[in-house]
Amino acid sequence: MPVQLHYEKSRLTAYLSGEIDHHSAAGLRGEIDQALARLRPPILALDFGEVTFMDSSAVGLVMGRYKLLTAFGGGMEVVNLSPVAYRMMQLSGLQSLAKLRPKDEAKEKERAHA
């Protein structure tokens, strides 16, 4: 499954995995949008920690969810971005819509050596 949804303490986290391209983005949008409509969370966090590839469809995924969230006053975070994904989101101007957070490289190195 390319997305796992977890709702806790007024925060919906969508754990994304695998590849995000034109074809996979449609399924991700559907699952996330259903949860947003049902839960209306104050915060949506899109966790890119397990994403192995993404194209501009990932930017569109973020922008579309932002539009839904603002309709009911919610906010967004995009977290665990690889350096390349973080840069892509910055170049797209998404830092004005959502909090962007790169992966914590120290924690990644720690896990690799464990």
C-alpha positions in Angstrom: 0.0 0.0 0.0 1.6 3.3 -1.0 0.0 5.3 1.9 -0.7 4.6 5.5 -2.9 7.0 7.4 -2.7 7.6 11.1 -4.9 10.1 13.0 -3.9 11.1 16.5 -4.3 14.3 18.6 -5.9 16.3 15.8 -3.2 15.5 13.3 -3.6 13.2 10.3 -0.3 11.8 9.1 -0.1 10.2 5.6 3.0 8.0 5.4 3.8 7.8 1.7 6.0 5.1 0.2 7.4 3.9 -3.1 7.2 6.0 -6.2 5.0 9.1 -6.7 4.3 9.8 -10.4 1.3 10.7 -12.5 -0.3 7.2 -12.1 0.3 6.6 -8.4 -0.6 10.2 -7.4 -4.3 9.7 -8.3 -4.7 6.8 -5.9 -2.9 8.7 -3.1 -5.1 11.7 -3.6 -8.2 9.6 -3.3 -7.2 8.0 -0.1 -6.0 11.1 1.6 -9.0 13.2 0.4 -11.4 10.7 1.8 -9.7 10.9 5.2 -9.6 14.7 5.1 -13.3 14.9 4.3 -14.2 12.5 7.1 -11.8 13.8 9.8 -11.3 17.5 9.0 -8.0 17.5 10.8 -6.4 20.8 11.9 -3.0 19.5 10.6 -2.1 17.2 7.7 1.4 15.9 7.7 2.6 14.3 4.5 5.6 12.0 5.4 7.9 11.4 2.4 10.3 9.2 4.5 9.8 6.1 2.4 9.4 7.7 -1.0 11.9 6.3 -3.4 11.1 8.4 -6.5 8.9 11.4 -7.2 8.3 13.7 -10.1 6.3 16.9 -10.3 3.1 14.9 -9.5 4.3 15.0 -5.8 4.2 18.8 -5.9 0.7 18.7 -7.3 -0.3 16.2 -4.6 0.9 18.7 -1.9 -0.8 21.7 -3.6 -4.1 19.9 -4.0 -4.2 18.8 -0.4 -3.4 22.3 0.7 -6.4 23.7 -1.2 -8.7 21.1 0.6 -7.2 21.9 4.0 -7.6 25.7 3.7 -11.3 25.2 2.9 -11.8 24.3 6.5 -8.9 26.1 8.2 -6.4 23.3 8.3 -2.6 23.6 8.0 0.0 21.3 6.4 3.5 19.9 7.0 5.6 18.1 4.5 8.2 16.0 6.4 11.1 13.6 6.0 12.0 14.9 2.6 15.2 13.7 1.0 17.6 16.5 0.1 16.5 16.3 -3.6 12.8 16.3 -2.7 13.3 19.1 -0.2 15.0 21.2 -2.9 12.2 20.4 -5.4 9.5 21.5 -2.9 11.5 24.7 -2.2 11.9 25.5 -5.9 8.2 25.0 -6.4 7.5 27.6 -3.7 5.7 25.2 -1.4 7.3 26.6 1.7 4.8 29.4 1.5 1.9 26.8 1.8 3.4 24.3 4.2 6.1 23.7 6.6 8.8 21.7 4.8 11.1 19.5 6.9 14.0 17.5 5.5 15.0 14.1 6.9 17.2 14.3 9.9 20.4 13.0 8.4 21.9 12.2 11.9 19.1 9.9 12.7 19.3 8.3 9.3 23.0 7.6 9.8 22.3 6.2 13.3 19.7 3.8 11.9 22.1 2.6 9.2 24.8 1.8 11.7 22.4 0.0 14.2 
